[in-house]
């Protein structure tokens, strides 16, 4: 066990005690509700409010018009499991328990890990989640209902989440059986996830306790099963069926349409339940868009790269927030925020105590249209601990350093003048490069679960070609 992990575990008991005392003091105050909606592989350029011209997203665009749109928000990592681990624990990619999609079977959350759900549950919140968990399978300590969630419906297993016409969905400690669904295509999982999310909001409305709803949608992730030959599984291409596009383009646009439609349904229920003024709604994505998305959609917008890349296209994500009468309307913020900031932000708003030694900072002020009171010294990401190449990236103020493979030279970009990362200026700024190199060495806590440079082949679902799958 590493020093960082040991120190983290030791502080858990103290954190719980402090949180309970603080919650007693603040129990009479009205606490905000949180609806956190995280799409899967939604690119920076996939939404109308971020420049998308071909796919309509009126409901999310309306949220942006009624709230705030961040232009420099970052996911926790360039792939699903790593990013969700950062989101849930407030630890950046070099410290989080899960740092890649493989070997995710060995990197589930443990008893000593503290999640957003646990922080809010200790503050008296009702906590629920639907969709893709990735941080603990059935029968493990890491499953969602062992990590602070009162209820969870959807996919616990990372790879299972790639099946839209699945034979079952995890339902708290049991399963909703959908026998024969992989052949009949009777139940499209996204629809079931939305139904359960709406059910949770109705229950929370009647319960009157503050609530946290985590909607981890799987749209518009490509399917890695044989559900459809082109990797996109969707019941209908409406409302784009009559476009003169190839079928693959129509299907991707339809997936974005479904995502937007059901974000709208959740928000409409919140508003109809007279919870609008006391509910912070956030819509974002777990990483960048997929490289296989049709070029006509420009899924990464002005950014370079895609999911799995540490260029901006792999880690900079759309981030829209609405909290009526608190978050300013139709506001655009260029404050630099990241997934690890969600835990301390929610903790502050809920009047809860956050765990010690996390990497995130509260972004309450940016959410209110202001400036960060305590900006990050740096942001850190890596990718490929157990793959053929180990990449690292650091954002240091307006500088972005990327090292593609251990031992290689660091490329340096000025994001203020070159958001597309087209001009490497490392030769002109050697001192900045040296500082970023030191951060890359210091930001990573070694993990025996992620032996850098050792190609992982232990998963029963791993094959030599699985690095090319849409994981």
N, C-alpha and C positions, 0 to 999 in steps of 0.2 A: 504494500500500500504506500502511495506517495505521501510526502509531507503535506501537500495541499489537500489531498483527500482526507488524511487523518485529521488535520485541523478542521476541515469542513464537518466531519462526523462528530467531533467533540463538541462543536458549537451548536449542534441540532437541539440537544436537550435544553440548553440555556435559551435558545431562540424560542422554543415552545413555551417555556415558562414566562418569558418577557411578553410574548404575544398575548397570552391569556390575560395577564394583568392589564395590558393596554386596552384589550377589547372590553374588559369590564368597565374601564374608565369612559370609553367612547360609545357604550352600548345604546345610549339614548340619542345619539346623533344619527341623522339620516345618512346612509352610506350609498354611494352610487352603484348601480348595476353595471356589469361588463358583458358585452357581447363581442367576442373576438372571433372573427371569421377569417380563416387562413385557406386560401386556394392552393392547389397543388400544381406547380409549374406554370403559374400565370406570369407571363412576361411583362416587363416594364411598359411595353408599348401596346398591350392587349386591351386597354380600356380607353374609352372615348376621352375621359378627362386627362389622359396621358398621351393623347395624340392619335389614337386609333381612328381610322377613317372608314374602314369597311365593315367592321362589326359594331353593332349598336349595343351600348351598355347603359341604358337610361337610368336604371335604379342606382347603380353605383355612382354614376355621374351626378345624380341628384344628391346623394350623400356628400359628395365633394362640394357641391354648391351650397349645401346647408352646413358645411363644416370646414375642415382643413385638409389640404392635400400636401403631402410631404414629397419633395423632389430628391431628397438624399437620405432615404431610409434603406437600411440594409438587413438582409436575412442573416440568420445565424451561420449558414454555411451554403455551399453550392449544391447540396443534395438534401433529400428529405429528412433522414434520420438525424443527421448532424444539426440541421437547422432547428428541428423541433426540440432537440435536447437543449440547445441554447435558449430557445424561447421559454421552455418550462423551468429551467434552473437558474437563469440569470448569469450563467458562466459562459465565457466566450469559447470559441472553437478549440482553443488550445488547452482548456481546462475541463470542458464538459465531459460527462461520462460516455457519451456516444459521439463519435467524430467522423463517421462515414456510414454508408449503407451496408457495408460488409466490414467486419463480421458482426452484424447487429445482434446476432443470437447471443453473443458473449458480452454485450454492452448495454443490457437493460438497466433501468434505474434500480438502485438498491435502497435499503432502509435508510441509509444516511443521506440520501439525496432529498432535497426540499424543492417542491414544485410550486408554481403559481397557485394551483388548486389548494395545496396544503396551507399556504399563506392566507388565502382568502377564507378557507374553511375555519381556520383558527379565529378569524375575525367575525364569525357568525354567518358566513355566506352559504347559500345553497349552491352546490357546484355540479355542473353537468357537462358532458361532452358527447359529440357525435363525430363520426368519420374516422380518419386515419391517425392512430396513436403512434405506432412504431417504436415505443420505448419500453415495452414489456408484453410478453405473450401470455396467453392463458396459462394459469398454473405457476406464474412467476411473481416475485415480489414487485416487479416493475409494471405490472398491469395497471391500467388507469385507476381502477377502484381501490387499489392499494397505495395510490399516490395522490390522494386528496379528493378524488372525484366521487360524489355520491352515486352517480350513475354514468355509464358509458355505453354507447351503442354504435357499432360499426366494425372497424377493423383494428384489431390489436397488432397483428403481424404485418410487418412492412411489405412483404411480397404478396400477401393475401389481398392487400388494398389495390392491387393492379387488376383485380377481377371485378368488373362492373356487373356482370351477371353471375354472381357468386352462389354457391350452394348453401351458405349460411352467413350470418353476421353475428359477431360477439354482442351479447346483451347482458350487461353487468357481469355476474359470475357465470352466466349460462350462454345459450345460443338461441338465436331465431333460426330455425331450420327452414331452408328454401330448396328442398329436394327437387332435383330435376331442372332447376332454374338455368343452369349453364346451357341446356339444350332448348328449353321452352322460351327463354328470354322474357318471362312473365314479369319479373321484378327487376327494375333498374335500380341499383343500390342508391344512387344519388337521391331518388325520390323518397326512398325509405328514410334516409338520413334527414332530409328536410322535414318530413312528417314528424319525426321524433324531436327535432329541434323545436318545432312549433308546439309540440306537446309539452316540452320542458318550459317554454315561456308561459304557457297557460297555467301550468302548475305553480310556477314561481310567482305569477301574478296573484293567484289565490292564496299562496303561502304567506305573502307579505314580507318575507325575509329578503334582504338583498341577495342577488344571484350573480353567478358567473357562468356564462354559457360559452363554451369553446366549440366552434363549428369548424372542424378540420376537413373541409370538403376534399374530395379526390379529383374533381374537375379542375382543369382540363388535362390531367395526366394521361399520357398514352397508355394503352393496355399492353402488357407484355405476355398476354395469353393468346390463345387461338380464337378469341371472341370475334375478331375481324382481321382480315388479312392485312389491312393497312395500319393496324395498331390503334385505331380510333373506334370506340364502342359507344354508340349513342342511339336511342330509340328512333329518332327522326332527324332529318336535316332542316326542319322548319326552324325559323322563318326564311331560310336561305335556299330552299329547294329549287327555286326558279332562277337562281343566279347562273350565269354562264361560266361557273367555276368548275374545276375538277371535283369529284365526289369527296376527296379527302379535305379540301378546303371548306366545303359546305359542312362537313361533319365537325371540323374544329370550330367553325363559327357557331354552330348549333350548341356545342358544349359551353362556349362562353355565354351564349344567350341563356342557357339553362342556369348557369351559375348566377348571372345577373338577375334573372327572374326570381330566383329563390332567395337571394340576398334581399330583394325587394319584399318578398312575402314575410320574411322574418322581421324586417324593419317595420312594415305595415302593422304587424301584430303588436310589436312593442308600442307603436304610436297609438293604436286603437285601445290598448290596455292602459292608457294614461301613464305610461312609463317613460315617455319621450324625454322629458326634461331631466330625468334622473338616471339616464342610461347612456353610457359611453359605448358607441358602436365603432368598431375598427374593422376594416377590410384590407387584407394584405395578401402576400404570397410567400410560400416557404423558400423559394429560390427563383432563379430566372427561368425564362421560357425554354422550351426544347428546340434543339437545332433542326428537328425534322418538321417543324411548323412551316407551312407554305410561306415562301418568301414574300408573297403579296401582302401579308399581314404585318410584316416588320415587327415581329414579336418583341424584339429587344429595343425598339425605338432608336434613339441616337446612340445607344451603348454598344460596345463590342463584346461579342461572345454570348454564350448561352449557359444553361444549366451545366454543372460540372466544371465550368470555367471560373477562375478567380478574377477575371476581368469584370468590369462593372455589369455586363450583361448577365453574369452568372449569379451575382449577389445583391445588386441594387434592385429593389422591388417597389411596386406601387404600395402606397400606404395612405389610406383615407380614414379620417376619424370625424365622427359627429357626436356632439353632446350639446344639445340645445340649451341656449342661455349661458353656456360655459365656454365651449369652443367657438371661436369667431366664425361667422358665415363667410363662405366663398373666399377663404384665405389660403394662400400658398406659402409654405415654409421651406426654406433651404437649410434649416438646422439639421445637423448630422445625428441621426438616431439609429438604433439597432435593436434586434430582437432581445438581446440580453437586458435591455432597458425596460421591458414590459413588467417584469416581476417587481422591481423597486417602484415603478410608477403606480402599479395597482396597489401595492402595499401602502404607499403614502396616501392614496385616495381613500383606501378602506380603513385607514387608521391602524394598520397592522405593522408589526415589526418584521423587517426583512432579515434573512439569514446573513451571517457574517461572511466576509471574503468572497462576495460575488463580484462580477465584473461590470454589471450594468449600473446605470445612473438613472435617477428619476427624470422623466421628460414631461412632468406636469406643466411646467412653464411653456415649453414649445407647443404642447397641446392647446394651451390657452392663447396661442399666438405670439408668445414672447421668445426670449433667448434662453439657451441652456444656462442654468446657474453653475453647473459643474461639468463642463465638457469633457469628453473622453481624452485621455492623453494620446491614445491611439485605438484603432480597431484592428482586430487580428482574425484571419481565417487560414485554414489549411485544407488540403484535400489529397487523399491517396495514401494514407498511412499503410494500408495493406494492398496497394495496387502497384502497378509497374512504375509509377512516377509519383513522387511526393512534392506537391506544390505548396507555396506559402504566399500570403499577401498581407500587407499592412497599409492602413490608411493613417497618415500622420498629418493632421490639419488638411491642407489642400493637396498634399502629396500622396501618391499611391505607388507602393513598391510591390513588384511581383517577381517571385523566383520560381521558374518552371523547372522543377527537378533539383534535387539536392546537389550542391556544389556548383550549380550554374550561376551565371551573373544575374544580378538583380536589375530588372528594368524599372525605370522611374517615369512617372507621368504626373503632369500638373493638371489636376481635374478642373481647376478654375478655367483654364484656357483650352483644355483638351479632354472633354468628357468622354470622347470616343476612344481614348487611349491609343492614338495613332503615332505619337512622336515620343520616342524614348529619349529622355534628357538626362540619363544617369551620368554621362560623361561630363556634363556641365555642373553637376551638383554632387561631388564625391562625398562630402561630409554628411549630406542627407542620406545617401545610400548606405554609408557606414552605420548611421544611427538606426536605420531600418533593419540592417543586418543584425545588429545587436538585439533588437526587439524580437526578430524571428527566432533567435536562439533562446531568449529569456521567456517568451510568452507561452511556451509549450511545457506542460507538466508531463513527463514521460508516463506512459500507461502500458502495463503488460498486456492489456487487452488490445492495444494497437501498436504492435511492434513495427516501427517504421522500416520500410524496405523489405519486409517479408511478405511475399504474395500470399494472401489468404486463400486456402482451398478447403476449409473445414465445413462450410455450410452444405447441407444436402442439396441445396438448390443452386450451388455455384458450379459453373462450367468455365472452361478457358475463354469462352466467348461472352461471358455474362457482363464484362465491362462495357459491352456495346448495347446492352439491353436498356430500355428506358426506365432505369431505376429511380 
